[in-house]
Amino acid sequence: MWYIGLRMKDKKSGGLEEFNNAAGHFEPLSEEVASIFVDALLHVIHNPKDMITARTNPAPKPRIKTTIEKSLETMEKIKDRLQDLNPFD
């Protein structure tokens, strides 16, 4: 995440909103790539004469909520609770 943030800044290819939108795909994508790689390794272990290649095509996983989105939701909940405690309303 740090690297992609630096690259986006260096290339002036977006701000926090664009970074946050992309960040929601990082974890599902990395799990997908890792599962393809592990599956290929397991295949080669069982079939040493075969070459290593991607042999599966898992369905893409959906985007997940980022830490920023979770933090904003928590801040909204706290804000709502504080408003409920205001005796001057």
Secondary structure, 3 states (H helix, E strand, C coil): CHHHHHHHHHHCCCCHHHHHHHHHHHHHHHHHHHHHHHHHHHHHHHCCCCCCCCCCCCCCCCCCCCHHHHHHHHHHHHHHHHHHHCCCC
